[in-house]
C-alpha cells in the first residue's frame, strides 16, 4: 500500500472517531418522539459502520467492493436530508420496510406463489391483498437527490457508483488484464467522494440536533473533491 493511501486512511480513522463522539452526544440528546431526529440518529450510526467497513476494505486492497459502500453511504445521506424536508418524509422512512414487503407480496400474488385457501372467501381475501400492495410509495433515488439539492452530484457521480455496483463498469489493470488479488488500484480516485459524503452525514445530524437547522448542501466542486471539505473540531 502506497504512502498516500496510508495517510488518507489515518485521516479517515480520525474522522470515524470524531463521528462516533458526535453519535454518543446525539444519543443523549435524542427526543424519541421526534421522528426526524430518530431518522438522523439511525442513519448516522449506520453510515459510521459503512465508513468503518470501507476503511477495512481499502486497507486490504479491495477498491471495488469499497466503492460499493460509498454508494450505500450516499443512499443513507439522501434519506437523512430528505427526511428533514418534512415530518411526513421521516415517517415514510419507517414505512419503507413494510412497503418492500408489500411489493414482494404483490409479485408473489401475480406469480401465483401465494395461494389463499384458508379464508371463507379466498377470492375476496386475494383482492384485498392486491389492493393493499397497490398503496405503496417509495421515493426514487433521483427524486430524493433533486429534492435535497444533490441533483448535480447525483448526475455526475451516482451513475459511476451504480455502474460499479451493477458490474456495468469494470476495472482493468494497466496491462488490460483482470485479477482477483487485492491491489492499490481504483482506490484513491474515490477518496474525496467518500470523505465528503461521510462529513456531510455527520454535520447534517449534528447541526440539526444542536441548532435545529439544515446544513446547506456543499457545492459540487467540494463534494467531488476538487475542493476539500473538513470537519472542524
Buried (B, 14 or more C-beta within 10 A) or exposed (E): BEEEBEEBBEEBBEBBEBBBEBBEBBEEEBEEEBBBBBBBBBBBBBBBBBBBBBBEBBBEBBBBBBBBBBBBBBBBBBBBBBBBBEEEBBEBBEEBEEBEEBEEBBEBBEEEEEEBEEEEEEEEBBEEBEEEBEEBEEBEBBEBBBBBEBBBBBEEBBEBBBEBBEEEBEEEEEEEEEEEEBEEBBBBEBBBBBBBBBBBBBBBBBBBBEEEEBBEBBEBEBBBBEEEBEBEE
